[in-house]
Amino acid sequence: MRQQVLVLYLANSALDAKVVGWARYDGTGTTDHTTGDSDDPPYETGLEALLDGWRLFQAAQLLPPHPGHEYDTSYLKHEFFFEKIQPTP
């Protein structure tokens, strides 16, 4: 069995929120994705990935901002990891 991993960064913590960033990793060796290889996300929302058979296995912990820092910009914090398991050829 080989694993494919999809990392989606969403606009907020809801799975039906818009995808604002993404990364793909293919342990099957059938595709070779690199950072910035597409202007369009693989899915519009995290929910679309679930509907396409991706399994959610990790979501970022929701942490409130420190007082006075509610509008600071930083890393993309609504990170979701999905996987698909493919049989070994």
C-alpha positions as CSV (number, residue, x, y, z in Angstrom):
1,M,0.0,0.0,0.0
2,R,1.2,3.5,-0.8
3,Q,0.0,6.8,0.6
4,Q,-0.9,10.0,-1.1
5,V,-1.1,13.2,1.1
6,L,-3.0,16.4,0.4
7,V,-2.5,19.4,2.6
8,L,-5.2,22.1,2.3
9,Y,-5.1,25.5,4.0
10,L,-8.6,26.9,4.3
11,A,-9.9,30.4,4.8
12,N,-11.2,29.4,8.2
13,S,-11.7,26.3,10.4
14,A,-14.8,25.0,8.6
15,L,-14.2,22.1,6.1
16,D,-16.5,23.9,3.6
17,A,-14.3,27.0,3.6
18,K,-12.5,28.0,0.5
19,V,-9.0,26.6,-0.1
20,V,-6.3,29.3,0.0
21,G,-3.2,27.2,-0.2
22,W,-2.3,23.6,-0.8
23,A,0.5,21.0,-1.2
24,R,0.4,17.4,-2.6
25,Y,2.7,14.5,-2.0
26,D,2.4,11.2,-3.9
27,G,4.0,8.2,-2.3
28,T,2.8,6.1,-5.2
29,G,5.3,7.7,-7.6
30,T,2.7,8.2,-10.3
31,T,2.8,12.0,-10.1
32,D,5.4,14.6,-9.2
33,H,3.9,17.7,-7.7
34,T,6.0,20.7,-6.8
35,T,5.3,23.9,-5.0
36,G,3.6,26.5,-7.3
37,D,2.9,23.9,-10.1
38,S,-0.7,25.1,-10.4
39,D,-2.6,28.3,-10.0
40,D,-5.8,26.4,-9.2
41,P,-6.4,24.4,-6.0
42,P,-7.1,20.7,-6.5
43,Y,-10.4,21.3,-4.6
44,E,-12.4,24.4,-3.9
45,T,-13.1,23.3,-0.3
46,G,-12.0,20.6,2.2
47,L,-15.4,19.1,1.9
48,E,-14.9,18.5,-1.8
49,A,-11.7,16.5,-1.0
50,L,-13.7,14.3,1.4
51,L,-16.4,13.8,-1.2
52,D,-13.7,12.6,-3.7
53,G,-12.5,9.9,-1.3
54,W,-9.7,11.7,0.6
55,R,-9.6,10.8,4.3
56,L,-9.1,13.6,6.8
57,F,-6.5,12.6,9.4
58,Q,-5.3,15.8,11.0
59,A,-6.6,19.4,11.5
60,A,-4.7,22.2,13.0
61,Q,-5.5,23.0,16.7
62,L,-7.7,26.1,17.0
63,L,-5.9,28.7,19.1
64,P,-7.3,32.1,19.9
65,P,-5.0,35.1,19.1
66,H,-3.3,36.9,21.9
67,P,-5.1,40.1,23.0
68,G,-4.1,43.0,20.8
69,H,-2.9,40.6,17.9
70,E,-6.3,39.7,16.4
71,Y,-5.4,41.3,13.1
72,D,-1.8,40.3,12.7
73,T,-0.9,38.4,9.6
74,S,1.3,35.2,9.9
75,Y,1.3,31.6,8.8
76,L,-1.8,29.9,7.3
77,K,-3.3,28.4,10.5
78,H,-6.3,26.4,9.2
79,E,-4.3,23.4,8.0
80,F,-5.9,20.1,7.1
81,F,-4.1,16.9,6.2
82,F,-5.9,14.3,4.0
83,E,-4.7,10.9,2.7
84,K,-5.6,8.3,0.1
85,I,-4.2,4.8,0.3
86,Q,-3.5,3.2,-3.0
87,P,-2.6,-0.5,-3.6
88,T,1.0,-1.2,-4.6
89,P,1.2,-2.1,-8.3
